[in-house]
Amino acid sequence: MTSVIELQRVTKRHGALARLEELELTIQEGEMLALLGHNGAGKTTIMKLILGLIAPSSGRVEVLGGAPNGPHAERLRRQLGYLPENVTFYEQLTGREVLTYFARLKQADRHQVATLLERVGLVEAADRRVKTYSKGMRQRLGLAQALLGSPRLLLLDEPTTGLDPAATRDFYHAVKDLRDKGCTVLLSSHVLPGIEPYIDRALILGKGRRLALGSLEQLRLEAQLPLRFRIHGSSLEMHAPFWKAMSLEPTPLNERCVEVSVPPDDKMQVLRQLTTMPNIDDIELSPPTLEHLYTHFSTRPASPVSGVSP
C-alpha cells in the first residue's frame, strides 16, 4: 500500500510546553484513521502539521510524497480537503457563491458545486446568504467545501458538530464513499459511537504521546477487556451454581434478562455452558466498544517513545 502521511519522531513545542513528543505515524492510502484524545492531547496539532500551517520542532513530516510546507505545497493543497471544528465563511455570500469562490481558489471544477450542495442537503438554501444559516447548515457547507476537487486526503476536525443524527449518518456515508474510492481520511471526534462503524484504525493520544494505535480488533486484543453477555430467558436465578462455578456475577436487568462480564479467554467455555442450559431463549454478546477502549487506554501511562506500527 502507498503511504500518504508519515510522521517520523515528530516533536512540537511551544516554549516549555510539548504539544507532541516524538510521535511516529504512518497512514496508508484509502485508510480512515481516528485521532482520539482529551482537549490538548495533540490532535489539532497533528492536523496543522499535515496542513503545513506549523512546522515541527524536530522530526520529519511527509504528506503525499513531500514536505507540506515545501516546494510542492501548492500542489498538495489542491489534493486535500480540510474541515475545521469551527467553520467561518463570508456571511454576505450565498452558499452557492461560497463554494464557487473556494472552487476557484482550489482550481476545482465549478460544476461540482451543484452536486455537492445536493449531497450535503443545502439545495433549498443554496441561494440564501450564509448569515441566515444555522450552525448545522454552516457545518454542512464546510463539508461541501472540503470535498471540492475530489481530494486524495481529507482532514476532519470534529466534523459533525451541530449536525442532527440523520445528517451525521449521511455525512459519514459520504465520507465512506470517498474512502472506498481511495481517499485517505484523518478524523478527530469526541463522538465515539458515531465514528466506530467507519474507521479502520484509531490513534489514542494523551499529552502529546501515543497511548494506543490499531484497529478495533487489535485494541481489543491488547486491552483484554471483558465481553458483555446479555442472557434472556426464564428462571435465570436457577443457574446460580453455574454463575458461581464460573466466577461470574450476573446483574439483573429485568425479570427475564441478566448481564454478565466475561473475560475474553473464557468466551467459548461460557457460551458452550449456556447453550446447554434450559429456559434460555437468547444470548447477546457485545465486545468492548470504542468508548470502552478509549477509557481504558487513556487512563494508563503513555509509552516513553510514541512509536507506531503501520
Secondary structure, 3 states (H helix, E strand, C coil): CCEEEEEEEEEEEECCEEEEEEEEEEEECCCEEEEECCCCCCHHHHHHHHHCCCCCCEEEEEECCECCCCCCHHHHHCCEEEECCCCCCCCCCEHHHHHHHHHHHHCCCCCHHHHHHHHCCCCCCCCCEHHHCCHHHHHHHHHHHHHCCCCCEEEEECCCCCCCHHHHHHHHHHHHHHHHCCCEEEEECCCHHHHCCCCCEEEEEECCEEEEEECHHHHHHHHCCCEEEEEEECCHHHHHHHHHHCCCCCEEEECCEEEEEECHHHHHHHHHHHHCCCCEEEEEEECCCHHHHHHHHHCCCCCCCECCCC
